[in-house]
Amino acid sequence: MAFESVVLTFLACIAVFYFILNYHRRQSSIKTVNSLPGPKTFPLIGSALTFLQRSPDEILDTLTELVEKYSTPLRLWMGNKLYIIINKPDQIQTILQNSHCLDKSVIYTLFEPVFGKGLLTAPASIWTEQRKMIAPSINTIMLQKFFGIFIEQSIILTDKLEKVGLNGNEVFFLQHITECTLTNAFGFYIFIF
């Protein structure tokens, strides 16, 4: 009985030490991250109030406003999940060239029912293999062949946005940008919103 008590006490001490050590490391990381600019955060919910009961277009508008208001990189806490938002080409290039940044966020699982497990939603292991397979077909010569389509679809997009924006109407970009992107990529568009 005494031996069991000693072992349990020893294990409890190790667990407490491990918890304190990890808590200290996490607090240090959180302090560093919170030095980045970003919206006000609240305990448990982070910045979630900023996006509460908003449509996808309104969420995109809110993100755009945040990027304009704060310099990037900026931090955004959604509950206990941290998101670092970037929009400058040099920052994006740094992230895309870092092999440690290939894993997708949990948010991407929301897109799986629509897109399946493809390049957009797949975990890093699948994404890397799929990317290796399609990389030879994405080269300068191939992109030059699609340049005319890109120009044509860009003109169609700007014409649509001009018509929608006439008379001071509010323009919701997400649907129009999605349509243009999917038409550029696949040659057709399926309404998914």
N, C-alpha and C positions, 0 to 999 in steps of 0.2 A: 504494500500500500504506500509506503514512504517513497519507494523507488518511482512509482507511477506519479506521485505528487511532484517529485523533483523533475521528472521528465516533462510533465505538463507545464510546470512553472518555467522550465527552460524554453520550451516551445513557445509559450506565451510571451516570454521576454524577447525571443527572436522575432516573433510576429509584430510586436509593438515597435521594436527597433526598425524593422523593415518598413512598417507603416510610416514612422516618423521620418526616416531617410527619404522615402518616396515623396512624402508630403512636402518636405523641404525642397527637394529637386523640382517638384511641380510648382510650388509657390515661386521659386526662382524663375522658372520658365514663364509663368503667368505674369510676373512682374515685368519681365522683359517684353512680352507681347503687349501688355497693357500700356507700354510706353509708345506704341504705335498710335497714330491718330485713328479715331473712329467714333461712332455714335455712343451715347450714354448707355451703359449696361446696368442691368438690375440683377440681383442675386437669383439664381435658378433659371431665369428666363433669358438672360443676356439682353440682346437687342431685338428680341422677337416682337415686341410691341410695335416696332417700326413697320413690320410687314403684316401685321394682323388684319385679316379680312380684306385682303387686296387681291385683285385679279392679276394674272400673269403680266399683263401690260403695265399695271400699276407697280408691281414689284420691280420690273425692269426699269421703270421711270425712277423709282426710289433708289435703286442701285446707282443709276446714272447721277442722281442728285448727290448721293453720298460721295461718289468719286470726284464730283466737281467741288464739293464742300471741303473734303479732307484730301491731303496729299496721299499718294499711294507709295508704298503698300499701306493699306488701311486694314484694321482688324474689325471683325464682325462676329460677335458671340451669338449663337442661336442655341439657347439652353447652355449645356456644357460643351457644345461643339464650337470650335474656333474655325473661322474662315478668314483667310488672308486674301484681300481683293487687290488685284493689280490691273493696270491698264496701259502701262508704258511699254513700248516695243522691247527695250533693253531688259526690262523685268520679265516680260513674257518669254523672251529668248533664253534667259537664264533658267527659268523653270522648265521649259521644254527640252533643254539640253541636259538636264539633270536626271539621271536614271532613277534616283530615289523619289522622284515626284510623279511616277507613272500610275500609282494606285489611285483609283477613283474614290471619291467621297461617297458616303452612304446615300446622298441625294440622287446619285445617278441610278440607283435601283428603282426610282420612281419612273424612269424612262424605259425600263426593260419591257413592260407590257406592250409598248408602242414599237420600239426599235429592236427588241430581242437583245441577245448578247453579241453585239457587234463592236466595231471600233469605238463607238460612242460610249457604250455602257460596260464593256468587258473589263474584267480585272487585268492587271498588268501582264500576267503570264499569257493570257489569251491575246491581249492587245498586241504584245510584242511579236508573237507568231504571225498574226494576221497582217500586221504592218510589214513584216519581212516579205510576205507573199505579194502584197500589192505595190511595194516600193519600186520594183522595176518598171511598172506601168505609169508611174508618176514621175515623169522627167520633163525637161525643158521642151523637147520636141512635142510630146503629148499635150502639154499645157498650151503650147502655141496653137495646136489644132482646136482647142476649146476656147481660145481667146475671143473669137467671133461670137460664140454663144454667150460668154460672159458679158460682152458689150451689149448684145441684143437684150439679154435679161435685165441688165442694169438700166437700159433705156425704158423698158417696160415697167420696171419698178419705180423709176422716177416719175413716169407719166401717171401711174396709179396714185402715187403719193401726192402729186400735184392736184389731181382731181379730188381726192379725198380731203385735202387740206384747203380747198377753195372755200370762200366765205367764212374763213376763220374756224372751220370744223376741227375738232380735236382728232389727231392722227394716232392710231395705235399701231406701232411699228411691227410688233412681234409676228403677227400673221403674215404681213407683206414680206418681211425679211425671210421668214421660214419658207414661204412659197418660192421666192427667188432662189434661195439656197438649194432647196430640194430640186427645183427645175434645173439649176446649173449642174448639180451632182448627178441626177438620175434622168433628166430629160422630161420629167413629169412631176406633178404635184398632187398629193392626196390630202384633202382637208382633214386635219386631225384634231383641231381645237373645238 
